[in-house]
Amino acid sequence: MKKYDLIVIGGGSGGLTAAAGAANMGASVALIDDQPGLGGDCLHFGCVPSKAFISAAKEVHAVYKGAKEFGLTVSGEVRFQRAIERVHEAIEEIQAIDSDKRFEDLGVMIYRGKGSFVDEHTVSVDGQNSIEGKRIIISTGSSPNVPPLQGVDKIPFLTNESIFNLNRLPESIVFIGGGVVGLELAQSLARFGSKVTVLETSETILKKEDKDIIPVARQLLEKELSFIYNAEVTGISTRDGNKAVTYNVNGKEEELVVDEIMMSTGRKPNTDKLNLEAIGVETNNGFVTVNDQLQSSKSHIYAIGDVNGAFPFTHGAGMEGKLIIQNAVFGLRRKVNYDNVPWVTYTDPEIFHLGLTEDEAREKHGDDIRIFKVDVSDVDRFIAERKKDGLVKVITDAKGKILGAHAVGEDASSWMQEIVFAKEHGHKLGDLSTVIHPYPTKGAILNQASDLYWREKLFDGVFPKVAEKYIKWVR
């Protein structure tokens, strides 16, 4: 039986980061992955294909919007298949970077198949080839969570793993669930020309966002998508060659007939084949329970990425992968911290989230917090580009320490990075006031938020009175 310093189960973002980093540090590493190519869900079904899809839809939307504004005529039909081709082209290009050869050249031994624990230190590949590891990292990711609806085992439906294989644009489609991925894809399909309806079980969407961000984003999305809130879906079926979704709203049963049904009802961890129960690794609803050092209940077995349920984003898995090298390979006890890790919903406009929301900040710090808001319509670059829908909101403590920063606006994922750096390195909001931005840029909105901080600090306190006396004295 072959023995390794480290076994990594799962070739997604976190697993690849950990495997490459450990191998570069001189550890013997085995990587077990059951997909034809490395890269995990992000590359094949998630981040990469969805962003290629979103970009194509945005280009189509810009054509129609520009034509309408400038009196031009657009003819012809959207070549939807070209958008799908662009998705697969992007996957193939990045797949070449995440090739088996690249990792084998680093010294990583790749095993193809499903990993399953035989004992605490032994993992079999497809139930046959067994290897032994001093330490083991579980990085098996997640997959679409399909609710047990009536008819779900009989009626074909789409998930994020199949939607990019569509061979035609659906005339109408219903999204069951209004989660982040669902909203991104729903808006894109609407821009290609589909009639899109989103059934959401709650009274609103984007529930994890700040309370001032939600209504702005919701109002903008409702211009392109039809939402039905408080909808409890009970089943799916067929109607005259089409598909139908039955749902209840406030006790009243309704039915929606469409070309396609998209399941956007969250994710479930890929742990059911790992045989974790047999070796005593604790789980919670399938997610591997870990401590702040990413260790499971067996201290030599770690879990990173979607499978631990802590921060289900690709960049979070990558961060965990870097940290885990220090803990699993060198025996350090570094603690994971998500306080300074942002996330973005890539709708148009984008929705940016960093740190605490206002409600979370009040719960943690009481009312001794400060709120600074700037509307994008007050920023010259947004005005010039006619992209005047959006908002920036920064939450600090009484001394200006950044607790949270949120935005909805064109390209928010780019121009909000400055405040990520500031929060990560302990800068106060007021420090951004001295950062010089070329005029005009969208990032200047953070200058304006910082100026609000100084205006409140300097002109709402005792300073104006002291300054007035000083000025009179030096005249």
C-alpha positions in Angstrom: 0.0 0.0 0.0 1.4 3.4 -1.0 1.8 5.9 1.8 1.6 9.7 1.6 2.2 12.7 3.8 -1.1 14.1 2.6 -4.1 12.8 0.8 -6.6 15.3 -0.7 -10.0 14.0 -1.7 -11.5 16.3 -4.3 -9.9 18.4 -7.1 -11.8 21.7 -6.7 -10.4 25.1 -5.8 -9.5 24.3 -2.2 -8.2 20.8 -3.0 -6.0 21.9 -5.8 -4.6 24.8 -3.7 -3.8 22.5 -0.9 -2.3 19.7 -3.1 -0.1 22.1 -5.1 1.0 24.0 -2.0 1.9 20.9 0.0 3.8 19.3 -2.9 5.8 22.6 -3.4 6.7 22.3 0.3 8.2 18.9 -0.2 5.3 16.7 1.0 4.3 13.5 -0.8 0.7 14.2 -2.0 -2.0 12.1 -3.4 -5.1 13.7 -5.0 -8.3 11.7 -5.5 -10.8 13.1 -7.9 -13.8 11.5 -9.7 -14.2 14.0 -12.5 -12.7 13.7 -16.0 -10.9 17.0 -15.4 -9.6 18.9 -12.4 -11.2 22.1 -11.3 -14.3 21.0 -9.5 -17.8 22.5 -9.6 -16.5 26.0 -10.0 -14.8 25.3 -13.3 -17.3 22.9 -14.8 -20.7 24.0 -13.5 -20.4 27.1 -11.4 -18.3 30.3 -11.4 -16.6 30.0 -14.8 -19.5 28.9 -17.0 -21.9 31.2 -15.2 -19.7 34.3 -15.7 -19.2 33.4 -19.4 -22.9 33.1 -19.7 -23.6 36.3 -17.8 -21.1 38.2 -20.0 -22.7 37.0 -23.2 -26.2 38.0 -21.9 -24.9 41.4 -20.9 -23.6 42.0 -24.4 -26.9 41.1 -26.0 -28.7 43.3 -23.4 -26.4 46.2 -24.3 -27.2 45.9 -28.0 -30.9 46.1 -27.5 -30.7 48.8 -24.9 -28.4 50.9 -27.0 -30.5 50.5 -30.1 -33.6 51.6 -28.4 -31.9 54.7 -26.9 -30.2 55.8 -30.1 -33.0 55.0 -32.6 -31.4 52.0 -34.2 -33.1 48.8 -35.4 -31.9 45.4 -34.3 -32.8 42.5 -36.6 -32.4 38.7 -36.4 -32.7 36.3 -33.5 -30.2 35.7 -30.8 -27.8 32.8 -31.6 -28.2 31.3 -28.1 -26.0 28.3 -29.1 -23.1 30.7 -29.5 -23.5 31.7 -25.9 -23.3 28.1 -24.9 -20.2 27.6 -27.1 -18.5 30.6 -25.3 -19.2 28.9 -22.0 -17.5 25.7 -23.0 -14.6 27.6 -24.7 -13.9 29.3 -21.3 -14.0 26.0 -19.5 -11.6 24.4 -21.9 -9.1 27.3 -21.7 -9.0 27.2 -17.9 -9.0 23.4 -17.8 -5.8 23.5 -19.8 -4.3 25.5 -16.8 -5.7 23.0 -14.3 -4.3 20.1 -16.2 -3.3 16.8 -14.7 0.2 17.3 -16.1 0.7 20.5 -14.3 0.0 18.9 -10.9 1.9 15.7 -11.7 4.9 17.9 -12.6 4.6 19.4 -9.1 4.8 15.9 -7.7 1.1 15.3 -7.0 0.0 11.7 -7.6 -3.5 11.8 -9.2 -6.0 8.9 -8.6 -9.2 8.9 -10.7 -12.3 7.7 -8.9 -14.4 8.2 -5.7 -12.5 8.3 -2.4 -13.9 6.4 0.5 -12.5 5.9 4.0 -11.5 2.3 4.9 -10.1 3.4 8.3 -8.9 6.7 9.8 -5.7 6.8 7.7 -6.7 4.7 4.7 -8.7 5.7 1.7 -9.9 3.5 -1.1 -10.4 4.7 -4.7 -13.6 3.2 -6.2 -13.5 0.6 -3.4 -10.4 -1.0 -4.7 -7.0 0.7 -4.8 -6.2 1.8 -1.2 -3.7 4.4 -0.1 -2.6 5.6 3.3 -2.1 9.2 4.5 -0.7 10.8 7.7 -3.1 13.6 7.2 -6.2 13.8 5.0 -8.1 16.7 3.5 -11.7 16.3 2.5 -12.5 18.8 -0.3 -15.4 17.1 -2.1 -17.5 20.1 -2.6 -21.3 20.2 -3.0 -24.0 19.4 -5.6 -27.5 20.7 -6.4 -30.0 20.0 -3.6 -33.2 18.8 -5.2 -36.3 18.8 -2.9 -38.5 15.8 -2.8 -41.4 17.3 -4.8 -44.1 15.3 -6.3 -43.1 14.2 -9.8 -39.5 15.2 -9.4 -38.4 11.6 -10.2 -40.4 11.6 -13.4 -40.1 15.1 -15.0 -36.8 16.3 -16.5 -35.5 19.5 -15.0 -32.4 21.7 -15.1 -29.7 22.3 -12.4 -26.5 24.3 -12.6 -24.9 21.0 -13.8 -27.1 20.7 -16.9 -28.3 24.2 -17.8 -25.1 24.9 -19.9 -25.9 22.0 -22.1 -29.2 23.5 -23.4 -29.4 23.3 -27.2 -32.0 26.0 -27.5 -33.2 29.1 -25.7 -36.3 28.2 -23.7 -39.3 30.4 -24.5 -40.3 30.3 -20.9 -38.6 29.0 -17.7 -39.4 28.9 -14.0 -36.7 29.0 -11.4 -37.7 27.1 -8.2 -35.7 29.1 -5.6 -34.3 32.6 -5.8 -30.8 32.0 -4.5 -27.7 33.7 -5.8 -26.8 31.4 -8.6 -30.5 31.2 -9.6 -30.8 35.0 -9.9 -27.6 35.3 -12.0 -28.8 32.7 -14.5 -32.4 33.9 -14.4 -31.4 37.4 -15.4 -29.1 36.1 -18.1 -31.8 34.0 -19.7 -34.3 36.9 -19.6 -31.7 39.0 -21.5 -31.4 36.4 -24.1 -35.2 36.5 -24.5 -36.8 33.9 -22.2 -39.8 34.7 -20.1 -38.5 34.0 -16.7 -40.4 33.5 -13.4 -38.7 33.0 -10.0 -40.7 31.2 -7.3 -39.3 32.2 -3.9 -40.4 30.6 -0.6 -39.6 33.8 1.4 -41.1 37.2 1.3 -38.0 38.6 -0.4 -34.7 37.7 -2.1 -31.1 38.2 -1.0 -31.9 37.7 2.6 -28.2 37.6 3.7 -27.6 41.1 2.3 -27.9 44.4 4.2 -31.4 45.7 4.7 -30.7 48.9 2.6 -29.2 46.9 -0.3 -32.0 44.4 -0.7 -34.8 46.8 -1.8 -32.5 48.5 -4.3 -31.3 45.2 -5.9 -34.8 43.8 -5.8 -36.3 46.8 -7.6 -33.7 46.5 -10.3 -34.1 42.8 -10.8 -37.9 43.0 -10.9 -37.6 45.2 -14.0 -36.4 42.1 -15.9 -37.8 39.1 -14.0 -41.2 38.0 -12.6 -41.1 37.1 -8.9 -43.7 35.2 -7.0 -42.9 35.4 -3.2 -44.1 33.2 -0.4 -44.5 30.4 -2.9 -44.5 26.9 -1.6 -43.8 24.5 -4.5 -45.7 21.2 -4.2 -45.0 19.3 -7.4 -44.0 19.3 -11.1 -45.7 17.6 -14.0 -46.4 17.8 -17.7 -49.1 19.7 -19.6 -49.6 19.3 -23.3 -46.0 18.7 -24.1 -44.8 21.4 -21.7 -43.9 21.3 -18.0 -45.9 22.6 -15.1 -45.1 23.7 -11.6 -47.8 23.6 -8.9 -47.3 25.9 -5.9 -49.3 27.5 -3.1 -49.3 31.2 -2.2 -51.1 32.1 1.0 -53.1 28.9 0.8 -54.2 29.3 -2.8 -53.0 26.7 -5.3 -51.6 27.9 -8.6 -50.0 26.3 -11.6 -47.4 27.7 -14.0 -46.8 26.0 -17.4 -43.4 26.6 -19.0 -40.8 25.1 -21.4 -38.2 24.4 -18.7 -37.9 24.1 -15.0 -34.7 25.1 -13.2 -34.0 23.8 -9.7 -32.2 26.6 -7.7 -32.9 25.3 -4.2 -29.5 25.3 -2.6 -26.6 22.9 -2.3 -25.9 19.7 -0.4 -22.4 18.5 0.6 -20.8 15.6 -1.3 -20.1 13.4 1.8 -22.6 10.5 1.3 -20.0 8.2 -0.3 -17.1 9.0 2.0 -18.0 6.4 4.7 -17.4 9.1 7.4 -19.7 7.4 9.9 -17.5 4.3 10.0 -14.5 6.2 11.1 -16.3 8.6 13.5 -16.0 11.9 11.7 -18.9 14.1 12.9 -21.2 15.7 10.4 -24.2 18.1 10.6 -26.8 17.6 7.8 -24.0 16.1 5.8 -21.5 18.9 6.3 -18.3 17.9 8.0 -18.1 19.6 11.4 -14.8 21.4 11.8 -13.1 23.7 14.4 -11.5 27.0 13.6 -8.4 25.2 12.4 -10.5 23.3 9.9 -10.0 20.0 11.7 -12.8 17.5 11.9 -13.5 15.4 15.0 -10.5 13.4 13.9 -7.7 15.8 14.3 -5.6 14.5 11.3 -8.6 14.8 9.0 -9.5 18.3 7.7 -12.4 19.6 5.6 -12.3 22.7 3.4 -14.6 24.3 0.9 -18.4 23.7 0.4 -18.1 20.4 2.3 -17.7 22.1 5.7 -20.6 24.5 5.1 -18.8 27.5 6.6 -18.2 29.8 3.6 -19.5 28.3 0.3 -17.5 30.4 -2.2 -14.6 29.4 -4.4 -12.3 32.1 -3.1 -13.2 31.0 0.4 -12.1 27.4 -0.5 -8.9 28.8 -2.0 -8.2 30.7 1.2 -8.8 27.6 3.3 -6.6 25.6 1.0 -3.7 28.0 1.7 -4.2 27.9 5.4 -4.6 24.2 5.6 -1.1 23.7 4.2 0.3 25.3 7.3 -1.8 23.2 9.6 -1.9 19.8 7.9 1.7 19.8 6.5 3.6 21.8 9.2 1.4 21.1 12.2 0.7 24.7 12.9 -2.5 25.9 14.5 -3.6 28.7 12.3 -7.2 29.7 12.7 -9.5 30.5 9.8 -11.2 33.9 9.8 -13.9 35.0 7.3 -14.4 38.5 8.7 -12.5 40.1 5.8 -13.6 37.8 3.0 -16.1 39.4 0.6 -18.7 37.8 -1.7 -20.4 39.1 -4.8 -23.7 38.3 -6.5 -22.9 38.8 -10.2 -26.3 40.1 -11.3 -26.3 43.4 -13.2 -25.8 45.5 -11.3 -23.5 43.5 -9.0 -24.1 43.1 -5.3 -21.1 43.3 -3.0 -20.9 42.1 0.6 -18.1 42.4 3.1 -18.3 41.8 6.9 -21.3 42.6 9.1 -24.7 44.0 7.9 -26.2 46.8 9.9 -28.4 44.5 11.8 -25.5 42.2 12.6 -23.4 45.1 13.7 -26.1 46.4 16.1 -26.5 43.0 17.5 -22.8 42.7 18.2 -21.9 46.3 19.1 -25.2 47.8 20.1 -26.1 51.3 18.8 -22.5 52.5 19.1 -21.9 52.2 15.4 -21.9 54.7 12.5 -23.5 54.3 9.1 -22.3 56.1 5.9 -24.2 55.9 2.7 -23.5 57.3 -0.7 -25.9 56.9 -3.7 -24.1 56.1 -7.0 -26.1 58.9 -8.6 -23.9 61.3 -6.6 -20.7 60.1 -8.3 -19.6 61.7 -11.5 -18.5 58.5 -13.3 -21.8 56.8 -12.7 -23.6 59.9 -13.9 -21.5 60.1 -17.0 -22.2 56.5 -17.9 -25.8 56.8 -17.0 -25.5 54.0 -14.5 -27.2 55.8 -11.7 -28.9 52.9 -9.9 -27.1 51.8 -6.8 -25.8 52.4 -3.3 -22.7 52.1 -1.1 -23.1 51.6 2.6 -20.2 51.4 5.1 -20.7 50.4 8.7 -18.0 51.4 11.3 -17.6 51.5 15.1 -17.5 54.8 16.9 -13.8 55.1 16.1 -14.1 54.5 12.4 -13.1 50.9 12.3 -14.7 49.2 9.3 -17.2 46.5 10.4 -19.0 46.0 7.1 -19.2 47.4 3.6 -22.0 46.7 1.1 -22.8 47.9 -2.4 -25.1 47.5 -5.3 -23.9 49.0 -8.5 -22.2 48.6 -11.9 -18.9 46.6 -11.5 -19.1 46.8 -7.7 -16.9 43.7 -7.4 -14.0 45.8 -8.9 -14.3 49.2 -7.2 -15.1 47.9 -3.7 -11.8 45.9 -3.5 -10.1 49.0 -2.0 -12.2 48.7 1.1 -11.5 45.0 1.4 -7.8 45.9 1.6 -8.5 48.6 4.2 -10.5 46.3 6.4 -8.0 43.4 6.1 -5.1 45.7 7.2 -6.9 47.5 9.9 -7.3 50.9 8.2 -10.2 53.1 9.3 -12.8 54.4 6.9 -11.3 57.9 7.3 -8.0 56.7 5.9 -9.6 56.3 2.4 -10.1 60.0 2.2 -6.5 60.6 1.4 -6.4 57.9 -1.4 -6.2 59.8 -4.7 -8.4 58.4 -7.5 -8.0 59.5 -11.1 -11.0 61.6 -12.1 -13.5 60.3 -12.8 -13.6 56.8 -11.4 -16.3 54.7 -9.8 -14.0 54.0 -6.9 -14.3 57.6 -5.9 -17.5 56.6 -4.2 -15.4 55.3 -1.3 -13.7 58.7 -1.1 -17.1 60.2 -0.6 -18.1 57.7 2.0 -14.8 58.6 3.8 -15.5 62.3 3.5 -18.9 61.7 5.2 -17.0 60.1 8.1 -14.8 63.2 8.5 -17.7 65.6 8.1 -19.5 63.9 10.9 -16.3 63.6 13.1 -15.1 67.2 12.5 -18.2 69.3 12.0 -20.8 67.6 14.3 -18.6 67.7 17.4 -16.7 70.4 19.3 -14.2 71.0 16.5 -16.2 73.8 14.7 -16.4 75.8 17.9 -12.7 75.4 18.7 -11.8 76.2 15.1 -14.0 79.4 15.1 -12.2 80.7 18.2 -8.8 79.8 16.8 -9.6 81.6 13.5 -10.7 84.7 15.4 -7.5 84.6 17.5 -5.1 84.4 14.6 -6.7 87.1 12.5 
